[in-house]
Every structure is written in C-alpha cells, then in structure tokens.
C-alpha cells in the first residue's frame, strides 16, 4: 500500500493530478490524501510508509509482576500435585488481588516460558455425550480406588461426589471397602448434606446385588429413603466419568506428598485433600468456581416425597433384647419402643422434627413409628396399641 501512496502523492505534488482526480482514479478518499500530503511535507517519502494500527500503549498488557507470578504459580501448583492449568492460575491471581488476564493470555505466557508440553490429540469435546445433574443432591456418584501405604499394604479409598457441583462429600480409607462401609459413609453424608434424589455407582457387590436376584443393605437403605438407584453399564466406565477423572486428581495430589504409613495417616491426608479440593480448587466445568461455591449456589434436590425444609437424621442400628433402641436427641438419651418380636433386627432409623420411623433393612418393612416428645424418656411404637399387654387391651 505504501508504494501506491507514494505514486499518488508524487503525481499530486508534480501537478499531474488534482486531489479530487487522484481520489477518483486511485479509490482513496480526499481526506486521507490530505493526511498523506501532510505527512509527506513533514517526513518526506518515509512518512508514507504503512503504519501499525496497534495502540502505542496497551493498558491491558500483562505486567512483569503478573507474568512472573503466573510462572511461579505454575511451578508451585505442579509441585503440590494440584491442577496448574490457566483456570486455576487465574483463580489464584484473583484471590491474591492481582489483575487477572484471560485464560488464553495465561496460556500464552506459559507457552512462552516453555511450561506447556503439547499432548496427544484428543477427541473434540463436542463429540462426547455429557450428562450433568441440574441441581446439587440430584445425583451422588460413588466409587472406590486402590492406594498403597508406605509399607506396600493395599487399601481402598471410598468417595462420594455430588454430580452437579463436583463437591467431594466424603473421602474415607478402608481395608478393604465393604457393604457396611458404603452404608455407613452414605448415612453419615446424608446427616451433613441431606438425602440425594438418586445415586450413580458401578455394579460392584458393595453397591448392588441385583445380578444375584436380590438386594444388599445399601439397596434396602435406598428403597427406605425413596432414593433412585442408578448403576453404570457394565464394562463402560464412561458412565461414571466424573468420579473416574476425580480419582486421577486425588492420586496426583497424594503422589506429591510423603506416602502415608498407616490408615490413620492416610485419613489425615484425605481430610486435607477434601478441604483443598472443595474450597481451593476452581473447577473448569463449573465456570471456574470451587465445588463448595457451586454446591451452595443452587437449591438442593431431594427424593420424591421429601422436603428440603426438614432436616432428616439417618442412622442404622439393631433392636436390643428388650425390643428397644437407644436414641440421643438434644444431649438427652431416649428409648424407642419397637417390640420384642423384632429383637436383633438390623434397622434404619429416619428421624425428622416430629417423628422417628424405623425400617427393617432386610425387608424394607416399617416396623415402628415413634412420636418425638422431648419431655419423655420412652417413646412408644405408635403402630402398636399402648400398654405392655396388647391382647388384653383389645378386650
């Protein structure tokens, strides 16, 4: 373009063309021609060279301190076994009160610093059929993964993950995971977060006995709470892709630390990881906010027939030899009447603000209901006629 400008200006200066004729012949506006003539008078032919349209200064350019901090965070997060991608780095910059560049700019800074290694080409994200629960507590995923202690002992880490927010609800170590561990951790998690509308697990025996034609304890608990059970397709781990990917994040974090020698040491590490994962690790799938923030941001789902306005306390127990169950409420011990015909029965106890419901886990049958009365120590089974001698009371 600069050569064209030179020809036009020289013809105008030589009197061969007027400004109007030159504008028509060369397709250049009269206003721009006058600018070119002014630059020619001030700078000569060099003034006609093409000029960059970029601003002389860029107020949004990455400053050296921010650029250095991006590189520092990359090294520090990687060494800690944490996610060190542009989304996470941007989150940490904002937490430190620094001006946060776009994730694409952060990626360019990392690439310039030689901190991005090109990986193998992957399938485009658009080619995957992705499922995500619309609300917190709509679906909880669960699975366990293997881990070795410092002495080589194999243990299993059992996890519960909220599908919508990716909140890590529970993370515990066992040797090995049993059906009772699944039930115990599930009920403990319900005490904290309320019951989910559904669960999604694989077809392992700790989660389901359906392929054997029956139910296990976990399935009886789900039925009693009216929670929908969903199981992944056999030999198709993509159904539980979120928790499978989560296990990679967990193990990368554990690998960056001294290997625990005992289960109590591992449990302490898992508690640290749970706090980090939920509150200090922004999730790319949740628009760069932490799982804890995503979980708190939306109304919670609940099983059909449940209301989120009521707090449910859930635990399992056994009916004692006298047909009763001890039950602590508001720092006072009470006793739930069930009946001696159910002594030794494994039960699920569901307590809301007014009523305790007792369900036999093996059959799913409700065997007792007890009205909560803080002024009484013994709460009788309202499904039975009052009094010790039931038959006599009918006459």
C-alpha positions, 0 to 999 in steps of 0.5 A, a space after each residue: 500500500 505504501 508504494 501506491 501512496 507514494 505514486 499518488 502523492 508524487 503525481 499530486 505534488 508534480 501537478 499531474 493530478 488534482 486531489 479530487 482526480 487522484 481520489 477518483 482514479 486511485 479509490 482513496 478518499 480526499 481526506 486521507 490524501 490530505 493526511 498523506 500530503 501532510 505527512 509527506 511535507 513533514 517526513 518526506 517519502 518515509 512518512 508514507 510508509 504503512 503504519 501499525 494500527 496497534 495502540 502505542 500503549 496497551 493498558 491491558 498488557 500483562 505486567 512483569 509482576 503478573 507474568 512472573 507470578 503466573 510462572 511461579 504459580 505454575 511451578 508451585 501448583 505442579 509441585 503440590 500435585 494440584 491442577 496448574 492449568 490457566 483456570 486455576 492460575 487465574 483463580 489464584 491471581 484473583 484471590 491474591 488481588 492481582 489483575 487477572 488476564 484471560 485464560 488464553 493470555 495465561 496460556 500464552 505466557 506459559 507457552 512462552 516460558 516453555 511450561 506447556 508440553 503439547 499432548 496427544 490429540 484428543 477427541 473434540 469435546 463436542 463429540 462426547 455425550 455429557 450428562 450433568 445433574 441440574 441441581 446439587 443432591 440430584 445425583 451422588 456418584 460413588 466409587 472406590 480406588 486402590 492406594 498403597 501405604 508406605 509399607 506396600 499394604 493395599 487399601 481402598 479409598 471410598 468417595 462420594 461426589 455430588 454430580 452437579 457441583 463436583 463437591 467431594 462429600 466424603 473421602 474415607 480409607 478402608 481395608 478393604 471397602 465393604 457393604 457396611 462401609 458404603 452404608 455407613 459413609 452414605 448415612 453419615 453424608 446424608 446427616 451433613 448434606 441431606 438425602 440425594 434424589 438418586 445415586 450413580 455407582 458401578 455394579 460392584 457387590 458393595 453397591 448392588 446385588 441385583 445380578 444375584 436376584 436380590 438386594 444388599 443393605 445399601 439397596 434396602 437403605 435406598 428403597 427406605 429413603 425413596 432414593 433412585 438407584 442408578 448403576 453404570 453399564 457394565 464394562 463402560 466406565 464412561 458412565 461414571 466419568 466424573 468420579 473416574 477423572 476425580 480419582 486421577 486428581 486425588 492420586 496426583 495430589 497424594 503422589 506429591 506428598 510423603 506416602 502415608 504409613 498407616 490408615 490413620 495417616 492416610 485419613 489425615 491426608 484425605 481430610 486435607 485433600 477434601 478441604 483443598 479440593 472443595 474450597 481451593 480448587 476452581 473447577 473448569 466445568 463449573 465456570 471456574 468456581 470451587 465445588 463448595 461455591 457451586 454446591 451452595 449456589 443452587 437449591 438442593 434436590 431431594 427424593 420424591 416425597 421429601 422436603 428440603 425444609 426438614 432436616 432428616 437424621 439417618 442412622 442404622 442400628 439393631 433392636 436390643 433384647 428388650 425390643 428397644 433402641 437407644 436414641 440421643 436427641 438434644 444431649 438427652 438419651 431416649 428409648 424407642 419402643 419397637 417390640 420384642 418380636 423384632 429383637 436383633 433386627 438390623 434397622 434404619 432409623 429416619 428421624 425428622 422434627 416430629 417423628 422417628 420411623 424405623 425400617 427393617 433393612 432386610 425387608 424394607 418393612 416399617 416396623 415402628 413409628 415413634 412420636 418425638 416428645 422431648 419431655 419423655 424418656 420412652 417413646 412408644 411404637 405408635 403402630 402398636 396399641 399402648 400398654 405392655 399387654 396388647 391382647 388384653 387391651 383389645 378386650 
